[in-house]
Amino acid sequence: MPMYTLGLIDYTNVAPLTAHLRDLEGLRYERGVPTAMNAALLEGRVDLSNISSFEFVRNAHRLAALPDFSVSVLGPVYSVNLFHRRPWAELSGQRIALTSQSATSVQLLRVLLEASGVNAVLERAEGDAFTLLDQGYAGVLRIGDDALREWYRVAGPLGERDSMLTLPHQRGDVIVTDLAQRWYDLTGHPFTFAVWAYRRDNPPPAEVVQMMREARRAGIGELGNVARSRAQGMGLPARVIQHYLWNFRYHLEAPDKKGLARFADLACPGHAPLHFGDL
Ligand SMILES: C=C(O[C@@H]1C=C(C(=O)O)C=C[C@H]1O)C(=O)O
C-alpha cells in the first residue's frame, strides 16, 4: 500500500474504535482535536479521519464519509455540555465562551439557542468551565474528555448501585445542559457528532477500512477493558466511562443519518448533498 495517513480525534469516546487499530505497511497515524483533524483532512495532510460532522456537511461538495462509522448518540452524550448559572431561557444578551476544539458542537449550540429564541453573544475563550464562569461568562461550552470530567464534578459521585440516568444536572448554582439531550428533546433524532471522512478524489484502500471494522468489533467486544484503561487517565470511575462508551452509536445507522440530515439543513442551509462511500 502506498503511504496512507489515518487521522484520529483522540477523545475517550473513540477509544472503542481505536484501541485495536493495527499497523499496516505504509499506514501512519496522526492525532489531534476535532478542529485540527478537520483542517488536516481538508488541507490534504491526512487521508481519512473522524472529523466534525458540521465540517463534513460544510464541505459536502468535496468530501465523502464511510457509510458505517459515526460518533452519535440518542439522548444524553455527557461530554458536550453548556455550563451555565442562569437558566437557559435567560441567556439572551449574555456572553457564552466557546472552545476552539469544536466545530460541530458550536453549531449545535447555535441551533439550539436559536430554536428557543435565545440571542447570546458567542466568544472564543479557553479554560475550564468553572474558571470561565467565575471570570464572568454566563455560559461555557465544553466538549470531549474535559467536558466529561467537569460534568462529573457537577453530577457525581456515581455510587456502585446508582444509575447514570438519575444523576443531577445542577450543583450549587452551576447548571449543566447536555446538548445532545436537548437536541433529542427538540427533534426526536439521534445526534451525529463525527463521521469518518475522506476527500472524494482519494477513497480509502479497502484493507484500511477492513482493519478499522475489525478494530471496532474487538473494541466494542471488550468495552469493560477499554473503559478501565481510559478511566485511570481520566480520573473517573471505570463504571462511569463504561456507561459513557456504550451509550455511543458507532455505526451510522439510518436514524443517525436522519438526525444528521436535519442538523445539516438547520446548521448549513443550502449545503451540497451528503455523500456516503460504497466501501
Ligand atoms: C461527543 C463528542 O464529539 C466530538 C465533537 C466534535 C465537535 O464538536 O466538533 C467533533 C468530533 C466528535 O468526536 C465530544 O467531543 O464529546
The ligand as an SDF file (V2000), in Angstrom:
LIG
                    3D

 16 16  0  0  0  0  0  0  0  0999 V2000
  -19.1170   13.6070   21.5100 C   0  0  0  0  0  0  0  0  0  0  0  0
  -18.1380   14.4150   21.2070 C   0  0  0  0  0  0  0  0  0  0  0  0
  -17.9970   14.6580   19.8910 O   0  0  0  0  0  0  0  0  0  0  0  0
  -16.9130   15.2770   19.2310 C   0  0  0  0  0  0  0  0  0  0  0  0
  -17.2810   16.6630   18.9310 C   0  0  0  0  0  0  0  0  0  0  0  0
  -16.8350   17.3130   17.8060 C   0  0  0  0  0  0  0  0  0  0  0  0
  -17.1180   18.7690   17.5590 C   0  0  0  0  0  0  0  0  0  0  0  0
  -17.7820   19.3950   18.3940 O   0  0  0  0  0  0  0  0  0  0  0  0
  -16.6940   19.2990   16.5210 O   0  0  0  0  0  0  0  0  0  0  0  0
  -16.0990   16.5770   16.8550 C   0  0  0  0  0  0  0  0  0  0  0  0
  -15.9360   15.2460   16.9670 C   0  0  0  0  0  0  0  0  0  0  0  0
  -16.6430   14.4770   17.9820 C   0  0  0  0  0  0  0  0  0  0  0  0
  -15.9580   13.2910   18.2910 O   0  0  0  0  0  0  0  0  0  0  0  0
  -17.3010   15.0240   22.2570 C   0  0  0  0  0  0  0  0  0  0  0  0
  -16.4150   15.8020   21.9820 O   0  0  0  0  0  0  0  0  0  0  0  0
  -17.5090   14.7310   23.4350 O   0  0  0  0  0  0  0  0  0  0  0  0
  1  2  2  0
  2  3  1  0
  2 14  1  0
  3  4  1  0
  4  5  1  0
  4 12  1  0
  5  6  2  0
  6  7  1  0
  6 10  1  0
  7  8  2  0
  7  9  1  0
 10 11  2  0
 11 12  1  0
 12 13  1  0
 14 15  2  0
 14 16  1  0
M  END
$$$$
